[in-house]
Amino acid sequence: MAIGSKVKGKSGGARVITYLFFETETVYLLTIYDKGEKADLKPHELKDMIDSLDLG
């Protein structure tokens, strides 16, 4: 996702992390972060976010 106020090419955007739960056909927004502040999401960070949804 591009951020219009930043003029940095590819690094001038944000990452939008979502999770699709098929049983209820629900999409959860887990996080949004600036690519300039955080390069990548670590696997355990993603797992912790999904686990915090308490989907059973």
C-alpha positions in Angstrom: 0.0 0.0 0.0 1.5 3.3 -1.0 1.6 6.3 1.3 1.0 9.5 -0.7 2.9 11.8 1.7 6.1 9.8 1.4 8.3 10.2 -1.7 10.5 7.1 -1.5 9.5 4.8 -4.3 8.9 1.2 -3.2 10.0 1.8 0.4 7.6 4.6 0.7 4.6 2.4 1.6 3.0 0.3 4.3 2.4 -3.3 4.8 -1.2 -4.4 5.5 -1.4 -7.8 7.3 -4.7 -9.6 7.2 -6.0 -13.0 8.1 -8.9 -14.8 6.4 -10.8 -17.2 8.6 -12.6 -19.5 6.2 -15.1 -21.0 8.7 -16.9 -17.7 9.2 -15.8 -16.0 6.0 -14.3 -13.2 8.1 -11.2 -11.1 7.2 -9.3 -9.7 10.2 -7.0 -6.7 10.0 -4.0 -7.8 12.1 -1.7 -4.8 11.7 -0.5 -2.0 9.4 3.1 -0.8 9.6 5.4 1.6 7.7 7.9 -0.4 5.6 10.5 2.3 6.5 10.2 1.5 10.2 10.0 -2.3 10.1 11.4 -4.4 7.3 9.5 -7.7 7.8 7.2 -9.4 10.2 8.8 -12.3 12.0 6.9 -15.6 11.8 6.4 -15.7 15.6 5.0 -12.2 15.5 2.4 -13.2 12.9 1.6 -16.4 14.9 1.1 -14.3 18.1 -1.3 -12.0 16.3 -3.4 -14.9 14.9 -3.4 -16.6 18.3 -4.6 -13.4 20.0 -7.8 -13.6 17.8 -8.9 -16.6 20.0 -10.8 -18.3 17.2 -10.8 -21.7 18.9 
